[in-house]
Amino acid sequence: MLVREVLGFSLSEIQQYLELQAVIEQQKSDYHSTEDRAARRLKLIDISKILQDELTMIDNKLARMAQFKDELIEYENRVLNAIDRLEE
């Protein structure tokens, strides 16, 4: 597992995030530029979908971080066991 991918955002993830933010800003602008309730509802639905994409990206990152943490804990346990064996 690449540490850079786990602890930081990759360039593509940052790019995706920025693109999603730009789309949200456009949707917000469109929302405020109309009084049509149906159009506003559609804009809010679009924003909700984008936010779900962002949340999915974060959930995936958190899952990778949890896996990385588990790997570190396992490695630490092996090191501590080796230390104990050397002290016997």
C-alpha positions in Angstrom: 0.0 0.0 0.0 1.4 3.4 -1.0 1.7 5.7 2.0 1.1 8.8 -0.2 -2.3 7.4 -1.3 -3.3 6.6 2.2 -2.2 9.6 4.2 -2.6 12.3 1.5 -4.8 12.8 -1.5 -3.5 11.8 -4.9 -3.4 14.4 -7.6 -6.4 12.8 -9.3 -8.4 12.9 -6.0 -7.6 16.6 -5.6 -8.5 17.2 -9.2 -11.8 15.4 -8.7 -12.6 17.3 -5.5 -11.9 20.6 -7.2 -14.1 19.7 -10.2 -16.9 18.7 -7.9 -16.6 21.9 -5.9 -16.8 23.9 -9.2 -19.9 22.1 -10.2 -21.5 22.7 -6.8 -20.7 26.4 -7.1 -22.3 26.5 -10.5 -25.4 24.6 -9.3 -25.7 27.0 -6.4 -25.5 30.0 -8.7 -28.1 28.5 -11.0 -30.3 27.7 -8.0 -30.2 31.4 -6.8 -30.8 32.7 -10.3 -34.2 31.2 -10.7 -37.5 31.4 -8.8 -38.9 28.2 -10.5 -39.4 25.7 -7.7 -39.1 22.7 -10.0 -35.7 24.0 -11.3 -34.5 24.7 -7.8 -35.5 21.2 -6.7 -33.5 19.7 -9.6 -30.4 21.9 -8.7 -30.6 20.7 -5.1 -30.9 17.1 -6.3 -27.8 17.6 -8.4 -25.9 19.1 -5.5 -27.0 16.2 -3.3 -25.6 13.7 -5.8 -22.3 15.6 -6.0 -22.0 15.6 -2.2 -22.7 11.9 -2.1 -19.8 11.4 -4.6 -17.5 13.5 -2.3 -18.7 11.5 0.8 -17.9 8.2 -1.1 -14.4 9.5 -1.9 -13.8 10.3 1.8 -15.3 6.9 2.9 -12.9 5.1 0.5 -10.0 7.2 1.9 -11.0 6.4 5.5 -11.2 2.6 4.7 -7.7 2.7 3.1 -6.4 4.6 6.2 -8.0 2.0 8.5 -6.4 -0.8 6.6 -3.0 1.0 6.7 -3.5 1.5 10.5 -4.2 -2.3 10.9 -1.1 -3.1 9.0 1.0 -0.8 11.2 -0.5 -2.3 14.3 0.3 -5.8 13.1 3.9 -4.8 12.3 4.3 -3.2 15.7 3.0 -6.4 17.4 5.5 -8.4 15.5 8.3 -6.0 16.5 7.2 -6.1 20.2 7.1 -9.9 20.1 10.6 -10.0 18.6 11.8 -7.7 21.4 10.2 -10.0 24.0 11.9 -13.0 22.5 15.3 -11.3 22.6 14.8 -10.5 26.2 14.2 -14.1 27.2 
